[in-house]
Protein backbone atom coordinates (compact mmCIF):
# COMPACT_ATOMS: atom_id res chain seq x y z
CA UNK A 1 0.00 0.00 0.00
CA UNK A 2 1.46 3.34 -1.06
CA UNK A 3 2.12 5.97 1.60
CA UNK A 4 1.17 9.52 0.73
CA UNK A 5 2.72 12.68 2.14
CA UNK A 6 0.38 15.65 2.35
CA UNK A 7 2.58 18.08 4.33
CA UNK A 8 6.13 18.83 3.14
CA UNK A 9 9.05 17.26 4.92
CA UNK A 10 11.50 19.88 6.16
CA UNK A 11 15.01 19.20 4.83
CA UNK A 12 17.87 20.91 6.67
CA UNK A 13 20.61 20.79 4.10
CA UNK A 14 23.84 22.00 2.59
CA UNK A 15 25.15 20.67 -0.76
CA UNK A 16 27.75 18.16 0.44
CA UNK A 17 27.97 14.39 -0.07
CA UNK A 18 26.03 13.83 3.15
CA UNK A 19 23.35 16.34 2.21
CA UNK A 20 23.05 14.85 -1.28
CA UNK A 21 22.04 11.49 0.16
CA UNK A 22 18.78 12.96 1.40
CA UNK A 23 18.06 15.30 -1.49
CA UNK A 24 18.44 12.30 -3.82
CA UNK A 25 16.17 10.14 -1.66
CA UNK A 26 13.44 12.78 -1.48
CA UNK A 27 13.62 13.35 -5.24
CA UNK A 28 13.43 9.60 -5.84
CA UNK A 29 10.39 9.32 -3.57
CA UNK A 30 8.69 12.27 -5.23
CA UNK A 31 7.34 13.56 -1.92
CA UNK A 32 6.95 17.26 -1.12
CA UNK A 33 9.73 18.88 0.89
CA UNK A 34 10.72 22.35 2.06
CA UNK A 35 14.39 23.19 1.74
CA UNK A 36 16.03 24.78 4.78
CA UNK A 37 19.59 25.75 3.86
CA UNK A 38 22.11 25.32 6.68
CA UNK A 39 25.16 27.32 5.63
CA UNK A 40 27.91 25.36 7.32
CA UNK A 41 30.53 27.97 6.41
CA UNK A 42 28.63 30.64 8.33
CA UNK A 43 27.89 28.48 11.37
CA UNK A 44 24.16 27.91 10.87
CA UNK A 45 24.69 24.42 12.30
CA UNK A 46 25.35 25.94 15.73
CA UNK A 47 22.07 27.83 15.95
CA UNK A 48 19.94 26.75 18.95
CA UNK A 49 16.87 25.94 16.85
CA UNK A 50 18.92 23.64 14.62
CA UNK A 51 20.63 21.98 17.58
CA UNK A 52 17.22 20.94 18.89
CA UNK A 53 16.86 18.87 15.71
CA UNK A 54 20.48 17.84 15.20
CA UNK A 55 22.35 17.86 18.55
CA UNK A 56 25.61 16.85 16.86
CA UNK A 57 25.58 20.18 14.93
CA UNK A 58 25.72 18.40 11.61
CA UNK A 59 23.40 18.49 8.67
CA UNK A 60 21.44 16.89 7.08
CA UNK A 61 18.39 16.54 9.28
CA UNK A 62 14.70 16.33 8.59
CA UNK A 63 11.45 17.09 10.33
CA UNK A 64 8.55 14.99 9.13
CA UNK A 65 5.25 16.61 10.20
CA UNK A 66 3.50 13.30 9.47
CA UNK A 67 5.66 10.98 11.53
CA UNK A 68 4.67 7.88 13.49
CA UNK A 69 1.04 7.97 14.65
CA UNK A 70 0.62 11.19 12.69
CA UNK A 71 2.87 13.16 15.05
CA UNK A 72 5.94 15.16 13.93
CA UNK A 73 9.36 13.54 14.20
CA UNK A 74 12.86 14.91 13.67
CA UNK A 75 15.68 12.68 12.45
CA UNK A 76 19.39 13.48 12.27
CA UNK A 77 22.32 11.50 10.79
CA UNK A 78 22.09 10.81 7.07
CA UNK A 79 22.04 7.01 7.37
CA UNK A 80 19.23 7.10 9.94
CA UNK A 81 17.26 9.47 7.71
CA UNK A 82 17.63 7.15 4.71
CA UNK A 83 16.44 4.20 6.78
CA UNK A 84 13.51 6.14 8.21
CA UNK A 85 12.33 7.32 4.80
CA UNK A 86 12.88 3.88 3.29
CA UNK A 87 10.77 2.24 5.98
CA UNK A 88 8.04 4.86 5.87
CA UNK A 89 7.56 4.91 2.11
CA UNK A 90 8.54 1.25 1.56
CA UNK A 91 10.89 2.10 -1.26
CA UNK A 92 14.61 1.61 -1.89
CA UNK A 93 15.01 -0.34 1.37
CA UNK A 94 14.17 -4.02 0.92
CA UNK A 95 11.85 -5.73 3.39
CA UNK A 96 13.19 -9.28 2.82
CA UNK A 97 15.71 -9.91 5.58
CA UNK A 98 18.68 -11.05 3.48
CA UNK A 99 18.30 -8.15 1.06
CA UNK A 100 17.85 -5.70 3.93
CA UNK A 101 20.96 -6.96 5.73
CA UNK A 102 22.99 -6.59 2.55
CA UNK A 103 21.70 -3.06 2.03
CA UNK A 104 22.52 -2.15 5.63
CA UNK A 105 26.01 -3.64 5.34
CA UNK A 106 26.87 -1.30 2.48
CA UNK A 107 25.12 1.66 4.07
CA UNK A 108 27.25 1.14 7.21
CA UNK A 109 30.34 0.65 5.03
CA UNK A 110 29.74 4.09 3.64
CA UNK A 111 28.89 5.68 6.99
CA UNK A 112 31.87 4.16 8.79
CA UNK A 113 34.49 4.15 6.05
CA UNK A 114 33.87 5.55 2.60
CA UNK A 115 32.56 8.88 3.91
CA UNK A 116 34.85 9.54 6.90
CA UNK A 117 38.05 8.35 5.23
CA UNK A 118 37.39 10.29 2.04
CA UNK A 119 36.54 13.30 4.17
CA UNK A 120 39.90 13.06 5.91
CA UNK A 121 41.58 12.65 2.54
CA UNK A 122 39.89 15.88 1.38
CA UNK A 123 40.92 17.68 4.52
CA UNK A 124 44.61 16.84 4.51
CA UNK A 125 45.04 17.18 0.74
CA UNK A 126 43.08 20.42 0.22
CA UNK A 127 42.20 22.27 3.41
CA UNK A 128 44.87 21.59 6.03
CA UNK A 129 47.02 24.70 6.63
CA UNK A 130 50.05 22.47 7.00
CA UNK A 131 50.92 19.78 4.47
CA UNK A 132 51.61 16.66 6.52
CA UNK A 133 53.00 13.92 4.25
CA UNK A 134 52.18 11.08 6.67
CA UNK A 135 48.52 12.12 7.00
CA UNK A 136 48.19 12.83 3.28
CA UNK A 137 49.61 9.44 2.33
CA UNK A 138 47.59 7.59 4.95
CA UNK A 139 44.22 8.90 3.82
CA UNK A 140 45.04 8.86 0.12
CA UNK A 141 45.99 5.19 0.41
CA UNK A 142 42.87 4.39 2.42
CA UNK A 143 40.69 6.19 -0.14
CA UNK A 144 42.34 4.13 -2.87
CA UNK A 145 41.70 0.92 -0.93
CA UNK A 146 38.02 1.79 -0.44
CA UNK A 147 37.54 2.57 -4.12
CA UNK A 148 39.02 -0.84 -4.79
CA UNK A 149 36.54 -2.47 -2.42
CA UNK A 150 33.66 -0.72 -4.20
CA UNK A 151 35.01 -1.60 -7.62
CA UNK A 152 35.25 -5.29 -6.75
CA UNK A 153 31.76 -5.22 -5.29
CA UNK A 154 30.35 -3.78 -8.52
CA UNK A 155 31.93 -6.45 -10.71
CA UNK A 156 28.98 -7.95 -12.60
CA UNK A 157 26.48 -5.82 -10.66
CA UNK A 158 24.45 -2.77 -11.62
CA UNK A 159 23.95 -1.70 -8.01
CA UNK A 160 25.78 -2.12 -4.73
CA UNK A 161 23.35 -4.25 -2.74
CA UNK A 162 20.36 -6.58 -2.91
CA UNK A 163 20.38 -6.78 -6.72
CA UNK A 164 18.52 -3.47 -6.96
CA UNK A 165 18.87 0.28 -6.52
CA UNK A 166 18.73 1.06 -2.80
CA UNK A 167 19.60 3.60 -0.14
CA UNK A 168 23.08 2.05 -0.14
CA UNK A 169 23.69 3.44 -3.64
CA UNK A 170 22.27 6.81 -2.61
CA UNK A 171 24.61 6.98 0.37
CA UNK A 172 27.73 6.34 -1.72
CA UNK A 173 27.17 8.18 -5.00
CA UNK A 174 27.76 11.74 -3.78
CA UNK A 175 31.15 10.85 -2.35
CA UNK A 176 32.13 8.84 -5.43
CA UNK A 177 31.42 11.72 -7.82
CA UNK A 178 34.26 13.64 -6.14
CA UNK A 179 36.90 11.09 -7.13
CA UNK A 180 39.10 13.70 -8.81
CA UNK A 181 39.30 15.88 -5.70
CA UNK A 182 40.22 12.74 -3.77
CA UNK A 183 43.25 12.17 -5.98
CA UNK A 184 41.80 9.07 -7.63
CA UNK A 185 42.16 7.99 -11.24
CA UNK A 186 38.66 6.79 -12.12
CA UNK A 187 40.04 4.85 -15.09
CA UNK A 188 41.56 2.48 -12.56
CA UNK A 189 38.07 1.66 -11.28
CA UNK A 190 36.02 0.85 -14.35
CA UNK A 191 33.11 -0.72 -12.46
CA UNK A 192 32.79 2.36 -10.27
CA UNK A 193 33.00 4.61 -13.33
CA UNK A 194 30.15 2.74 -15.04
CA UNK A 195 28.08 2.75 -11.84
CA UNK A 196 28.51 6.52 -11.41
CA UNK A 197 27.33 7.07 -14.99
CA UNK A 198 24.39 4.71 -14.41
CA UNK A 199 23.24 6.61 -11.34
CA UNK A 200 23.86 10.08 -12.75
CA UNK A 201 21.55 9.16 -15.63
CA UNK A 202 18.67 8.93 -13.14
CA UNK A 203 16.68 12.17 -13.12
CA UNK A 204 16.25 12.16 -9.34
CA UNK A 205 19.98 11.66 -8.75
CA UNK A 206 20.81 14.54 -11.10
CA UNK A 207 18.31 16.79 -9.31
CA UNK A 208 19.51 15.75 -5.88
CA UNK A 209 23.14 16.45 -6.74
CA UNK A 210 22.24 19.82 -8.28
CA UNK A 211 20.22 21.07 -5.29
CA UNK A 212 21.89 24.23 -3.94
CA UNK A 213 24.88 23.90 -6.26
CA UNK A 214 25.16 27.66 -6.71
CA UNK A 215 25.47 28.11 -2.94
CA UNK A 216 28.24 25.51 -2.78
CA UNK A 217 30.11 27.32 -5.56
CA UNK A 218 29.71 30.70 -3.86
CA UNK A 219 31.12 29.50 -0.54
CA UNK A 220 34.42 28.20 -2.02
CA UNK A 221 35.62 26.81 1.31
CA UNK A 222 39.12 26.08 -0.01
CA UNK A 223 39.76 29.84 -0.32
CA UNK A 224 37.58 31.05 2.58
CA UNK A 225 39.59 31.12 5.80
CA UNK A 226 36.62 32.28 7.88
CA UNK A 227 34.54 29.34 6.68
CA UNK A 228 37.41 26.97 7.40
CA UNK A 229 37.61 28.33 10.94
CA UNK A 230 33.94 27.60 11.46
CA UNK A 231 34.06 24.14 9.90
CA UNK A 232 37.33 22.83 11.21
CA UNK A 233 37.54 24.76 14.46
CA UNK A 234 34.00 23.63 15.33
CA UNK A 235 32.91 27.05 16.49
CA UNK A 236 30.14 29.47 15.61
CA UNK A 237 31.15 32.47 13.57
C-alpha positions in Angstrom: 0.0 0.0 0.0 1.5 3.3 -1.1 2.1 6.0 1.6 1.2 9.5 0.7 2.7 12.7 2.1 0.4 15.7 2.4 2.6 18.1 4.3 6.1 18.8 3.1 9.1 17.3 4.9 11.5 19.9 6.2 15.0 19.2 4.8 17.9 20.9 6.7 20.6 20.8 4.1 23.8 22.0 2.6 25.1 20.7 -0.8 27.7 18.2 0.4 28.0 14.4 -0.1 26.0 13.8 3.2 23.3 16.3 2.2 23.1 14.8 -1.3 22.0 11.5 0.2 18.8 13.0 1.4 18.1 15.3 -1.5 18.4 12.3 -3.8 16.2 10.1 -1.7 13.4 12.8 -1.5 13.6 13.3 -5.2 13.4 9.6 -5.8 10.4 9.3 -3.6 8.7 12.3 -5.2 7.3 13.6 -1.9 7.0 17.3 -1.1 9.7 18.9 0.9 10.7 22.3 2.1 14.4 23.2 1.7 16.0 24.8 4.8 19.6 25.7 3.9 22.1 25.3 6.7 25.2 27.3 5.6 27.9 25.4 7.3 30.5 28.0 6.4 28.6 30.6 8.3 27.9 28.5 11.4 24.2 27.9 10.9 24.7 24.4 12.3 25.4 25.9 15.7 22.1 27.8 15.9 19.9 26.8 18.9 16.9 25.9 16.9 18.9 23.6 14.6 20.6 22.0 17.6 17.2 20.9 18.9 16.9 18.9 15.7 20.5 17.8 15.2 22.3 17.9 18.5 25.6 16.8 16.9 25.6 20.2 14.9 25.7 18.4 11.6 23.4 18.5 8.7 21.4 16.9 7.1 18.4 16.5 9.3 14.7 16.3 8.6 11.5 17.1 10.3 8.5 15.0 9.1 5.3 16.6 10.2 3.5 13.3 9.5 5.7 11.0 11.5 4.7 7.9 13.5 1.0 8.0 14.6 0.6 11.2 12.7 2.9 13.2 15.1 5.9 15.2 13.9 9.4 13.5 14.2 12.9 14.9 13.7 15.7 12.7 12.4 19.4 13.5 12.3 22.3 11.5 10.8 22.1 10.8 7.1 22.0 7.0 7.4 19.2 7.1 9.9 17.3 9.5 7.7 17.6 7.2 4.7 16.4 4.2 6.8 13.5 6.1 8.2 12.3 7.3 4.8 12.9 3.9 3.3 10.8 2.2 6.0 8.0 4.9 5.9 7.6 4.9 2.1 8.5 1.3 1.6 10.9 2.1 -1.3 14.6 1.6 -1.9 15.0 -0.3 1.4 14.2 -4.0 0.9 11.9 -5.7 3.4 13.2 -9.3 2.8 15.7 -9.9 5.6 18.7 -11.0 3.5 18.3 -8.2 1.1 17.9 -5.7 3.9 21.0 -7.0 5.7 23.0 -6.6 2.5 21.7 -3.1 2.0 22.5 -2.2 5.6 26.0 -3.6 5.3 26.9 -1.3 2.5 25.1 1.7 4.1 27.2 1.1 7.2 30.3 0.6 5.0 29.7 4.1 3.6 28.9 5.7 7.0 31.9 4.2 8.8 34.5 4.2 6.0 33.9 5.6 2.6 32.6 8.9 3.9 34.8 9.5 6.9 38.0 8.4 5.2 37.4 10.3 2.0 36.5 13.3 4.2 39.9 13.1 5.9 41.6 12.7 2.5 39.9 15.9 1.4 40.9 17.7 4.5 44.6 16.8 4.5 45.0 17.2 0.7 43.1 20.4 0.2 42.2 22.3 3.4 44.9 21.6 6.0 47.0 24.7 6.6 50.0 22.5 7.0 50.9 19.8 4.5 51.6 16.7 6.5 53.0 13.9 4.3 52.2 11.1 6.7 48.5 12.1 7.0 48.2 12.8 3.3 49.6 9.4 2.3 47.6 7.6 4.9 44.2 8.9 3.8 45.0 8.9 0.1 46.0 5.2 0.4 42.9 4.4 2.4 40.7 6.2 -0.1 42.3 4.1 -2.9 41.7 0.9 -0.9 38.0 1.8 -0.4 37.5 2.6 -4.1 39.0 -0.8 -4.8 36.5 -2.5 -2.4 33.7 -0.7 -4.2 35.0 -1.6 -7.6 35.3 -5.3 -6.8 31.8 -5.2 -5.3 30.4 -3.8 -8.5 31.9 -6.5 -10.7 29.0 -7.9 -12.6 26.5 -5.8 -10.7 24.5 -2.8 -11.6 23.9 -1.7 -8.0 25.8 -2.1 -4.7 23.3 -4.3 -2.7 20.4 -6.6 -2.9 20.4 -6.8 -6.7 18.5 -3.5 -7.0 18.9 0.3 -6.5 18.7 1.1 -2.8 19.6 3.6 -0.1 23.1 2.0 -0.1 23.7 3.4 -3.6 22.3 6.8 -2.6 24.6 7.0 0.4 27.7 6.3 -1.7 27.2 8.2 -5.0 27.8 11.7 -3.8 31.2 10.9 -2.3 32.1 8.8 -5.4 31.4 11.7 -7.8 34.3 13.6 -6.1 36.9 11.1 -7.1 39.1 13.7 -8.8 39.3 15.9 -5.7 40.2 12.7 -3.8 43.3 12.2 -6.0 41.8 9.1 -7.6 42.2 8.0 -11.2 38.7 6.8 -12.1 40.0 4.8 -15.1 41.6 2.5 -12.6 38.1 1.7 -11.3 36.0 0.9 -14.4 33.1 -0.7 -12.5 32.8 2.4 -10.3 33.0 4.6 -13.3 30.1 2.7 -15.0 28.1 2.7 -11.8 28.5 6.5 -11.4 27.3 7.1 -15.0 24.4 4.7 -14.4 23.2 6.6 -11.3 23.9 10.1 -12.7 21.6 9.2 -15.6 18.7 8.9 -13.1 16.7 12.2 -13.1 16.3 12.2 -9.3 20.0 11.7 -8.7 20.8 14.5 -11.1 18.3 16.8 -9.3 19.5 15.8 -5.9 23.1 16.4 -6.7 22.2 19.8 -8.3 20.2 21.1 -5.3 21.9 24.2 -3.9 24.9 23.9 -6.3 25.2 27.7 -6.7 25.5 28.1 -2.9 28.2 25.5 -2.8 30.1 27.3 -5.6 29.7 30.7 -3.9 31.1 29.5 -0.5 34.4 28.2 -2.0 35.6 26.8 1.3 39.1 26.1 0.0 39.8 29.8 -0.3 37.6 31.0 2.6 39.6 31.1 5.8 36.6 32.3 7.9 34.5 29.3 6.7 37.4 27.0 7.4 37.6 28.3 10.9 33.9 27.6 11.5 34.1 24.1 9.9 37.3 22.8 11.2 37.5 24.8 14.5 34.0 23.6 15.3 32.9 27.1 16.5 30.1 29.5 15.6 31.1 32.5 13.6 
